[in-house]
Amino acid sequence: MDLFIKNNFKKDKSGKSDAYFLKKKIKLDQIFFKKFLKFAKRDKKNIRICCHKNINSKLHNMINIMFKINNEAIPHKHIYKDEVYHILYGEIEVVIFNKKKEKIILNNKNKLIRIEKNTFHLVRSRTNVSIFHEIRQGPFLKNDSIFLNKR
């Protein structure tokens, strides 16, 4: 494992994608993102950097790195929790499954979206790699997410 990752993060596999919890406070600047992106690009795996203390925290604050190559997005909803996505790098598409099936692109022009609980949606990267900030209520509950069947 990369020394930068080993010294600064604790890996957690309890969610849908690998999560890395901060072991100590570090500056989330350009240098940080370059190092973490280099690590993520090795396996081209979607990962989360968790800025909250643990899965029981009342507020979950995460940086998501998502690759276009891993765009097997499944529509899902969260029964109890709203989510906020804020794009930091690249471009993501958020599809909201309502009467109109809205497609919202988050990029430099349209940076933020709030998705209300009980709203089916999916998120996928439109660029080779995207980085976005996600905020939602905690704690993490596996039974909070409902996934539509793949077709």
N, C-alpha and C positions, 0 to 999 in steps of 0.2 A: 504494500500500500504506500502511496505517496506520503512522504514525511510531513508535508504541509497539512494534509488531511489527518494523518495519524495524531499529530501534535495538537490540533485545534478542534477536532470533531469526534463525536461518538456516533457510530452507525446504528440505525434502527430500521428493521424490516417489517414492522407491524402494519404498515399501510400498503397501498397499492403500488407505490414506487419507493425506492430506497430513500431514506431520510438521514440527514446528518445534523445532529444537534451540536450547537456550539459548546465547547468545554469551558471556554472563557470568553470574555468580551474582546472582540477584535473589530477593527475598522472595516466596514464593508465598502471599500473604495474600488477604484479601477484595478489596482494591483491585485486585490482580493479576487475580483471577478475573473481576471485573466488566469490566475492560478486555478481557481475552481473550474472554470470552463475547460482548461487544458486537461484536468483530471476527468471531467465528465466526457470529453470527446474520445477518450481512449476506448470506452465501451459503447459509446453512443446510446447511453441509457438515460431516461428521464429521471431526474433526482430533485430532491427538495433540501434546502438548507433551512433548518428550523431555528428561528431566532427566539422562540419561546423556550421555557425551561424544560418541559417534558410533555408527554401526551395528556397529562391531567391539567395542564394550564388552562385558565379560563378564556384566554385569548391566544389564538394560534396565528403566528406571524411568520410567513414562509417565503423564501425565494425559490422559485421553480425554474429549472433548466429543462427545456423541452426540445426534442429533436424532431424535425420533419419526418425523418426515416421511421420514427416510432409512433406514427400517427394513427394507431389503432384505437382511436377514441370511441368510447362507448357512452351513449346518452345515459345520464344519471341525474338523480336529484338527492338533496339532503333534506330529510324530514324536519329537522329542528334548527337548521343553521343557514343564515345568509352568508354570502361570500362576496368579497371585493377583489377584483383583479386590477392590477396596475402594471402596464407594460414598461419594461426597462430597456429591453434590447430586442430587435427583430420585430416580428409581427405574428400575432395569433388571431385565430378565428374562433369566436364564441357563437355557437348555434343555440338559440333558445327555442325550445319546442313548445310554442304556443299556437294559437289559431293561424298565425301567419308564417310560422317557422322562421323567425328572424335570424339573420346572420350579421354579426357585429364584428368588425375588424378593429383590433387594437394595435395601434402603431404610433408614430410621432404626432399624428393629427388627432387621434381619438385614443386617449391614454387610459381611461378608467371605466370600469363597469361594476355595477352591483347586481348580484343575482339573488333574488329572494328565495327563501326556503320553499320546498315543494315545487320547484321549477325544474323540469327536465332540461338539461343542457349538455353540451360537450365542448371541449376545448382542444384545439389542435394548432400546431405550429404551421405557419404559412411560409416561413423562411427556414433555412437549414437548421438554425438553432434560434430559440427565443428564450428570453429571460423575463419572468414577470413576478411581481410581488403579490402574494395572496394573503388576505386576512379573513379569519372566520372565528366564530365562537368556539370555545373548547368546552369540555375535554373531548378528545378523540373517542368516538364511538363507532365500532364497525357496523352496527345495525342502523346507523343514521343514513347510510347511502343505499339507495335503491337503483339498480342497474336495469335498463331495458335489455331484453334478450337480443343477442347478435342475430342478424339475418343472413 
